Amino acid sequence: MKQINIGMIGGGTVGSGVFHALEKNSALMASRLGVRLKIAKVAVKAFDEPRPYKIPAAAMTTDWTTVVNDPDIRVVIELMGGIGLAKTVILAALNLGKPVITANKALISECGPELFAAAAKNNTNLYYEASVAGGIPIIKTIREALVGNQFQQIYGIVNGTCNYILTRMKNERAEFEVILKDAQKLGYAEAEPSLDVDGFDAMHKTHILASLAHGFWVDKKKILVEGIRSISQTDIQFADKLGYTIKLLGIVKTSGTGCQPVSEHGQDAHATRTHGLEARATSQVQISVYPALIPQSHVLANVSDVFNAVFVRGDIVGDTLYYGRGAGKDATASAVLSDIADAATDIVNGTPRRVPAFVACGGRAAVMPAGEAVSQFYIRLGVLDKPGVLARITAIFRDNKISIASVVQPEGQAAAGNVPLIVTTHACKEAALQKALGRIARLSEVKAKPVLLRVEHFD
């Protein structure tokens, strides 16, 4: 049986988890693949850095170049994180024609086009299953299993920290800051939590899914990103009374007819050539990350604690759901092992890649401007409790052609000279709602910044 030697850059929590997992199931994988797999060298920051699983000293080095440049190393795994050095390592390996496996969602999101171009130029591949949703095989599902579908909706709970915080806020009726501090003590949140709670980690993952699903590299600047810092117990409890649960969602959904290849000689100002076909941008894709009210009857409402889930609607398959642990050494190791199996199989069969990375719909769509997105809205205002205030607010909504669904002023919740006023709307464009809120925020009777949440019905 042939043996493929693997080099790994990064031997901390995740790296040692991958080393341990492959040692544990190497015989199983060999029996299934017909090839032996061995992590021969591991580049680490320090030999004595803390790690949950032991890596033999003979396998470790502090010089990553000796791993990447070793001619006996056929596959390189990057698990060091960050963007600068990690990018250098990956490009060095790809330029040597070696397939690379990474879990680095920030790097894929930031530098994806350059990395995939380098892989194609050198007739090799970049594997990235572990970059999104940990142990959930969502990349392979979208790229391969559902390749015959146009993706109408993708909704992802893809940040375990935020999901953990929102779950405990609902169950324990505690405020955001209290749960965040506890999550930091338990290791579910970083000491500097902005990447998670402000939505940027979820944005990286949603960016990758959107680009993969719709066949073009999305401009990150066009993605609406909001986190969960502004959510209060008032929001959690009022949503519950209305039959909703609040979740941080990564959202990718289309309007229009989707991406359809047309004749090879077709002409269109927005067409892009893909595999000899012209493809017109016949749809717009909303790509967003924000906390939303979702019906308690929907399966995503029951995804709790640090677990992740991705809901995918295809035009052929219909609705599907993928659920599991979104982070941690073991979940990530499972995804990396999957990529190791693919890389080894490709090497043995002389196939640099199978389904290409970003032509899943065979064409091109356009990112929908945030203001064009249509939704129902939940708005929490802090206002003076005096006559006439509600009339002024509803008049502004009416002026912007926004239909109000309900208005509630919860009793006994006055604070800092103002009381909460909860308004829900019927479906309207984001731009109109934002314009109305801008005027409302300038009213002298409004004493706190409005809190805006969208309502998602998965229609």
C-alpha positions as CSV (number, residue, x, y, z in Angstrom):
1,M,0.0,0.0,0.0
2,K,1.3,3.5,-0.9
3,Q,2.0,6.0,1.8
4,I,1.5,9.7,1.5
5,N,3.5,11.9,3.9
6,I,1.8,15.0,5.2
7,G,3.4,18.2,6.7
8,M,1.5,20.3,9.1
9,I,2.1,24.0,10.0
10,G,0.7,24.6,13.5
11,G,0.7,22.2,16.4
12,G,-1.5,23.8,19.0
13,T,-5.0,22.9,20.0
14,V,-6.3,22.2,16.6
15,G,-3.1,20.9,15.1
16,S,-2.5,18.4,17.9
17,G,-6.2,17.4,17.5
18,V,-5.6,16.5,13.9
19,F,-2.4,14.6,14.7
20,H,-4.3,12.6,17.4
21,A,-7.3,11.9,15.2
22,L,-5.2,10.6,12.3
23,E,-3.2,8.4,14.6
24,K,-6.4,7.0,16.0
25,N,-8.1,6.3,12.7
26,S,-5.2,5.9,10.3
27,A,-5.8,2.2,9.8
28,L,-9.5,2.8,9.2
29,M,-8.8,5.5,6.6
30,A,-6.1,3.3,4.9
31,S,-8.7,0.5,4.5
32,R,-11.2,2.9,3.0
33,L,-8.8,4.8,0.7
34,G,-6.2,2.2,-0.2
35,V,-3.4,4.4,0.8
36,R,-1.5,5.0,4.1
37,L,-1.5,8.5,5.6
38,K,1.2,9.8,7.9
39,I,1.9,13.3,9.4
40,A,5.6,13.2,9.0
41,K,6.6,16.7,10.1
42,V,4.9,19.4,12.2
43,A,6.1,23.0,12.4
44,V,5.3,24.6,15.8
45,K,5.9,27.9,17.5
46,A,7.6,26.2,20.5
47,F,8.3,22.6,21.4
48,D,6.9,23.1,24.9
49,E,3.7,25.1,24.0
50,P,0.6,23.7,25.7
51,R,-1.4,21.2,23.6
52,P,-4.2,18.8,24.5
53,Y,-2.5,15.9,22.6
54,K,1.1,14.9,22.5
55,I,3.1,15.2,19.3
56,P,6.4,13.2,19.2
57,A,9.4,15.5,19.5
58,A,11.1,13.8,16.6
59,A,8.2,15.0,14.3
60,M,8.4,18.7,15.4
61,T,10.4,21.6,14.1
62,T,10.2,25.4,14.5
63,D,11.1,26.0,10.8
64,W,8.1,25.8,8.6
65,T,10.2,26.0,5.4
66,T,11.7,22.6,6.1
67,V,8.2,21.1,6.1
68,V,6.9,22.8,3.0
69,N,10.2,22.3,1.0
70,D,10.7,18.6,2.0
71,P,10.3,16.6,-1.3
72,D,8.9,13.7,0.7
73,I,6.0,15.8,1.9
74,R,3.1,15.5,-0.6
75,V,0.4,17.4,1.3
76,V,0.6,20.5,3.5
77,I,-1.9,21.4,6.2
78,E,-2.0,25.0,7.5
79,L,-3.5,25.4,11.0
80,M,-1.6,28.3,12.4
81,G,-4.3,30.9,11.8
82,G,-3.9,34.6,11.0
83,I,-3.4,36.1,7.6
84,G,0.2,37.2,7.0
85,L,2.5,34.2,7.6
86,A,-0.3,31.7,6.9
87,K,-0.7,33.2,3.4
88,T,3.1,33.0,2.8
89,V,3.1,29.3,3.8
90,I,0.1,28.4,1.7
91,L,1.4,30.2,-1.4
92,A,4.8,28.6,-1.0
93,A,3.3,25.1,-0.9
94,L,0.9,25.7,-3.8
95,N,3.8,27.1,-5.9
96,L,5.6,23.8,-5.4
97,G,2.5,22.0,-6.8
98,K,1.5,20.6,-3.4
99,P,-2.1,20.5,-2.3
100,V,-2.9,22.5,0.8
101,I,-5.5,22.0,3.5
102,T,-6.6,24.9,5.7
103,A,-9.1,25.8,8.3
104,N,-8.4,29.5,8.0
105,K,-11.7,31.2,7.2
106,A,-10.3,34.7,7.7
107,L,-7.6,34.0,5.1
108,I,-9.9,32.3,2.6
109,S,-12.3,35.2,2.9
110,E,-9.6,37.9,2.6
111,C,-7.4,36.3,0.0
112,G,-9.4,33.6,-1.7
113,P,-9.1,34.7,-5.3
114,E,-5.3,34.9,-5.1
115,L,-5.0,31.5,-3.3
116,F,-7.3,29.6,-5.7
117,A,-5.6,31.2,-8.7
118,A,-2.2,30.0,-7.4
119,A,-3.6,26.5,-6.9
120,A,-5.0,26.5,-10.5
121,K,-1.8,27.9,-12.0
122,N,0.2,25.1,-10.3
123,N,-2.2,22.3,-11.2
124,T,-3.0,21.6,-7.6
125,N,-5.8,22.2,-5.1
126,L,-6.7,24.1,-2.0
127,Y,-9.1,22.3,0.4
128,Y,-11.0,24.3,3.0
129,E,-13.8,22.2,4.5
130,A,-12.8,23.1,8.1
131,S,-13.1,26.8,7.4
132,V,-16.9,26.9,7.8
133,A,-19.0,25.3,10.5
134,G,-16.3,23.0,12.0
135,G,-17.3,19.4,11.6
136,I,-20.4,20.0,9.5
137,P,-19.5,19.0,5.9
138,I,-21.2,22.0,4.3
139,I,-18.4,22.9,1.8
140,K,-18.5,19.5,0.2
141,T,-22.3,19.4,0.3
142,I,-22.7,22.7,-1.6
143,R,-19.8,22.1,-4.0
144,E,-20.4,18.4,-4.8
145,A,-23.6,16.8,-3.3
146,L,-25.9,19.7,-4.4
147,V,-24.0,20.7,-7.6
148,G,-27.2,20.2,-9.6
149,N,-29.1,22.8,-7.6
150,Q,-29.4,26.6,-7.7
151,F,-29.3,27.9,-4.2
152,Q,-32.3,29.9,-3.3
153,Q,-31.6,30.3,0.4
154,I,-28.8,29.6,2.8
155,Y,-29.3,30.5,6.4
156,G,-26.4,29.6,8.8
157,I,-26.0,29.7,12.6
158,V,-22.2,29.6,12.2
159,N,-20.8,31.3,15.3
160,G,-21.0,29.2,18.4
161,T,-20.1,32.0,20.8
162,C,-23.1,34.1,19.7
163,N,-25.4,31.2,19.8
164,Y,-24.3,30.2,23.2
165,I,-24.8,33.7,24.5
166,L,-28.3,34.1,23.0
167,T,-29.3,30.7,24.2
168,R,-28.4,31.5,27.8
169,M,-29.9,35.0,27.6
170,K,-33.2,33.3,26.6
171,N,-33.1,30.5,29.2
172,E,-31.7,32.5,32.1
173,R,-33.2,35.9,31.5
174,A,-29.8,37.5,32.0
175,E,-28.3,40.5,30.1
176,F,-25.7,40.2,27.3
177,E,-22.8,41.5,29.4
178,V,-23.4,39.1,32.2
179,I,-23.5,36.0,29.9
180,L,-20.5,37.3,27.9
181,K,-18.3,37.5,31.0
182,D,-19.3,34.0,31.9
183,A,-18.7,32.7,28.4
184,Q,-15.1,34.2,28.6
185,K,-14.5,32.4,31.9
186,L,-15.6,29.1,30.3
187,G,-13.5,29.6,27.2
188,Y,-16.5,29.9,24.8
189,A,-15.6,33.6,24.2
190,E,-12.2,35.2,23.7
191,A,-10.9,37.9,26.1
192,E,-11.3,40.3,23.1
193,P,-14.7,39.1,21.8
194,S,-15.3,41.5,19.0
195,L,-14.6,39.1,16.1
196,D,-17.4,36.9,17.4
197,V,-20.0,39.1,19.0
198,D,-19.8,41.9,16.4
199,G,-20.5,39.4,13.6
200,F,-17.2,39.3,11.7
201,D,-16.4,35.6,12.2
202,A,-19.8,34.8,10.9
203,M,-19.2,37.2,8.0
204,H,-16.0,35.3,7.0
205,K,-17.9,32.1,6.8
206,T,-21.0,33.5,5.1
207,H,-18.7,35.2,2.6
208,I,-17.2,31.8,1.7
209,L,-20.6,30.1,1.4
210,A,-22.1,32.8,-0.7
211,S,-19.1,32.8,-3.1
212,L,-19.2,29.1,-3.4
213,A,-22.9,28.8,-3.9
214,H,-23.2,31.5,-6.5
215,G,-20.1,31.0,-8.5
216,F,-18.3,34.4,-8.1
217,W,-16.1,35.9,-5.5
218,V,-18.3,38.3,-3.4
219,D,-17.0,41.8,-2.5
220,K,-16.9,41.7,1.3
221,K,-17.6,45.4,1.5
222,K,-21.1,44.7,0.1
223,I,-22.0,42.4,3.0
224,L,-24.2,43.9,5.7
225,V,-22.7,42.9,9.1
226,E,-24.3,43.4,12.5
227,G,-23.6,41.7,15.8
228,I,-25.5,41.0,19.0
229,R,-24.2,43.6,21.5
230,S,-27.4,45.7,21.3
231,I,-29.8,42.8,22.1
232,S,-31.4,43.1,25.6
233,Q,-33.7,41.0,27.7
234,T,-36.6,43.2,26.5
235,D,-35.9,42.0,22.9
236,I,-35.5,38.4,24.0
237,Q,-38.7,38.3,26.0
238,F,-40.8,40.3,23.5
239,A,-39.7,38.0,20.7
240,D,-40.7,35.0,22.7
241,K,-44.2,36.5,23.3
242,L,-44.5,37.0,19.6
243,G,-43.5,33.3,18.9
244,Y,-39.9,34.0,17.8
245,T,-36.4,33.2,18.9
246,I,-33.4,35.6,18.2
247,K,-30.5,34.0,16.4
248,L,-27.4,35.5,14.7
249,L,-27.8,34.4,11.1
250,G,-25.5,34.4,8.1
251,I,-27.9,34.8,5.2
252,V,-27.5,34.2,1.5
253,K,-30.8,34.4,-0.5
254,T,-31.7,35.2,-4.1
255,S,-34.3,37.2,-5.9
256,G,-35.0,36.7,-9.6
257,T,-34.5,33.6,-11.8
258,G,-31.0,32.7,-10.7
259,C,-27.8,32.1,-12.7
260,Q,-28.5,30.5,-16.0
261,P,-26.0,29.6,-18.7
262,V,-26.9,30.9,-22.2
263,S,-25.6,30.2,-25.6
264,E,-21.9,30.3,-26.2
265,H,-22.4,33.3,-28.6
266,G,-24.8,35.1,-26.3
267,Q,-24.1,38.8,-25.6
268,D,-24.8,40.5,-22.3
269,A,-23.2,43.5,-20.6
270,H,-23.0,41.6,-17.3
271,A,-22.1,38.2,-18.7
272,T,-19.1,36.2,-17.6
273,R,-17.5,33.3,-19.4
274,T,-17.6,30.0,-17.5
275,H,-16.4,26.7,-19.1
276,G,-17.2,27.9,-22.6
277,L,-20.7,29.2,-21.7
278,E,-21.8,32.8,-21.3
279,A,-23.8,33.3,-18.1
280,R,-26.0,36.3,-17.5
281,A,-26.5,37.9,-14.0
282,T,-30.3,37.3,-13.8
283,S,-30.6,37.5,-10.1
284,Q,-29.5,39.5,-7.1
285,V,-28.1,37.8,-4.0
286,Q,-28.7,39.3,-0.5
287,I,-25.7,38.5,1.6
288,S,-26.0,39.6,5.3
289,V,-25.0,38.7,8.8
290,Y,-27.3,40.0,11.6
291,P,-29.4,38.9,14.6
292,A,-33.0,38.1,13.5
293,L,-36.3,37.0,14.9
294,I,-37.1,33.5,13.5
295,P,-40.3,31.5,14.2
296,Q,-40.0,29.1,17.1
297,S,-41.5,26.4,14.9
298,H,-38.5,26.5,12.5
299,V,-35.7,23.9,13.1
300,L,-33.0,26.6,13.4
301,A,-34.8,28.1,16.4
302,N,-33.9,24.9,18.3
303,V,-30.2,25.0,17.6
304,S,-28.7,25.8,21.0
305,D,-25.5,26.6,22.9
306,V,-22.3,26.3,20.9
307,F,-23.8,24.1,18.1
308,N,-24.0,25.3,14.5
309,A,-26.5,24.6,11.7
310,V,-26.9,25.5,8.1
311,F,-30.2,25.5,6.3
312,V,-30.0,25.2,2.5
313,R,-32.8,25.4,0.0
314,G,-32.1,24.2,-3.5
315,D,-34.4,24.5,-6.4
316,I,-34.3,20.7,-7.0
317,V,-33.6,19.2,-3.6
318,G,-35.8,21.5,-1.6
319,D,-35.0,22.2,2.1
320,T,-32.1,20.5,3.8
321,L,-30.4,21.0,7.2
322,Y,-26.9,20.3,8.4
323,Y,-26.2,20.3,12.2
324,G,-23.2,19.7,14.4
325,R,-20.4,21.2,16.4
326,G,-19.0,24.3,14.7
327,A,-15.6,24.6,16.4
328,G,-13.2,22.8,18.7
329,K,-10.3,20.5,18.1
330,D,-12.3,17.3,17.4
331,A,-14.9,18.8,15.1
332,T,-12.2,20.7,13.1
333,A,-10.0,17.6,13.0
334,S,-12.9,15.6,11.4
335,A,-13.2,18.2,8.6
336,V,-9.4,18.2,8.1
337,L,-9.4,14.4,7.9
338,S,-12.0,14.6,5.2
339,D,-9.8,17.0,3.2
340,I,-6.8,14.8,3.7
341,A,-8.7,11.9,2.2
342,D,-9.7,14.0,-0.8
343,A,-6.1,15.2,-1.3
344,A,-4.7,11.7,-1.0
345,T,-7.3,10.3,-3.4
346,D,-6.6,13.0,-5.9
347,I,-2.8,12.4,-5.7
348,V,-3.2,8.6,-6.2
349,N,-5.5,9.1,-9.2
350,G,-3.6,11.9,-10.7
351,T,-6.5,14.3,-10.4
352,P,-5.6,17.9,-9.3
353,R,-9.2,18.7,-8.6
354,R,-12.8,17.6,-9.3
355,V,-15.6,20.1,-9.0
356,P,-13.9,23.5,-9.3
357,A,-14.0,25.8,-6.3
358,F,-16.3,28.7,-7.4
359,V,-18.4,27.8,-10.3
360,A,-21.2,26.0,-8.4
361,C,-24.0,27.8,-10.3
362,G,-22.3,28.0,-13.6
363,G,-22.6,31.7,-13.8
364,R,-22.7,35.0,-12.1
365,A,-25.1,36.9,-9.9
366,A,-25.0,40.4,-8.4
367,V,-24.9,41.3,-4.7
368,M,-28.1,43.1,-3.7
369,P,-27.5,46.5,-2.2
370,A,-28.4,46.3,1.5
371,G,-31.1,49.0,1.1
372,E,-33.0,46.9,-1.5
373,A,-33.5,43.9,0.8
374,V,-37.1,43.4,1.9
375,S,-38.0,42.2,5.3
376,Q,-40.4,42.6,8.2
377,F,-38.8,44.6,11.1
378,Y,-38.8,44.7,14.9
379,I,-37.8,48.1,16.3
380,R,-37.2,49.0,20.0
381,L,-37.2,52.7,20.9
382,G,-36.5,54.4,24.2
383,V,-38.9,57.3,24.4
384,L,-40.3,59.8,27.0
385,D,-43.6,58.6,28.4
386,K,-45.7,61.6,27.4
387,P,-48.8,62.2,25.1
388,G,-48.2,62.7,21.4
389,V,-45.0,60.7,21.1
390,L,-46.5,57.7,19.5
391,A,-48.4,59.9,17.0
392,R,-45.2,61.6,15.8
393,I,-43.5,58.2,15.4
394,T,-46.3,56.6,13.5
395,A,-46.6,59.7,11.2
396,I,-42.9,59.2,10.2
397,F,-43.5,55.6,9.3
398,R,-46.6,56.6,7.3
399,D,-44.6,59.3,5.4
400,N,-42.1,56.6,4.4
401,K,-45.0,54.2,3.3
402,I,-44.2,51.7,6.0
403,S,-47.1,49.7,7.4
404,I,-47.0,49.1,11.1
405,A,-48.0,45.6,12.3
406,S,-48.1,46.2,16.1
407,V,-47.1,48.7,18.8
408,V,-46.5,47.7,22.4
409,Q,-45.2,49.6,25.4
410,P,-44.2,47.1,28.0
411,E,-45.1,48.1,31.5
412,G,-42.7,48.5,34.4
413,Q,-39.5,48.8,32.3
414,A,-38.8,52.5,32.5
415,A,-35.1,53.3,32.8
416,A,-32.9,56.4,32.6
417,G,-35.9,58.7,32.0
418,N,-37.4,56.7,29.1
419,V,-39.6,53.7,28.5
420,P,-39.3,51.1,25.8
421,L,-41.6,51.2,22.8
422,I,-41.7,48.1,20.5
423,V,-42.8,48.5,16.9
424,T,-43.1,45.7,14.4
425,T,-43.7,46.4,10.7
426,H,-45.0,44.6,7.7
427,A,-42.6,43.8,4.9
428,C,-40.8,46.9,3.5
429,K,-37.4,47.8,2.0
430,E,-34.5,48.3,4.3
431,A,-33.7,51.7,2.8
432,A,-37.2,53.1,3.6
433,L,-37.0,51.7,7.2
434,Q,-33.5,53.2,7.7
435,K,-34.7,56.6,6.4
436,A,-37.7,56.5,8.8
437,L,-35.5,55.5,11.8
438,G,-33.1,58.4,11.0
439,R,-35.9,60.8,11.4
440,I,-37.3,59.1,14.5
441,A,-33.8,59.1,16.2
442,R,-33.7,62.9,15.9
443,L,-36.9,63.4,17.8
444,S,-36.4,65.1,21.1
445,E,-38.6,62.5,22.8
446,V,-36.4,59.6,21.6
447,K,-33.7,59.2,24.3
448,A,-31.9,56.0,23.1
449,K,-30.5,54.8,19.8
450,P,-33.1,52.7,18.1
451,V,-32.5,48.9,18.0
452,L,-33.4,47.3,14.7
453,L,-33.9,43.5,14.1
454,R,-35.2,41.8,11.0
455,V,-37.8,39.1,11.0
456,E,-37.0,36.0,8.8
457,H,-39.8,33.6,7.8
458,F,-37.9,31.4,5.4
459,D,-40.5,32.0,2.7
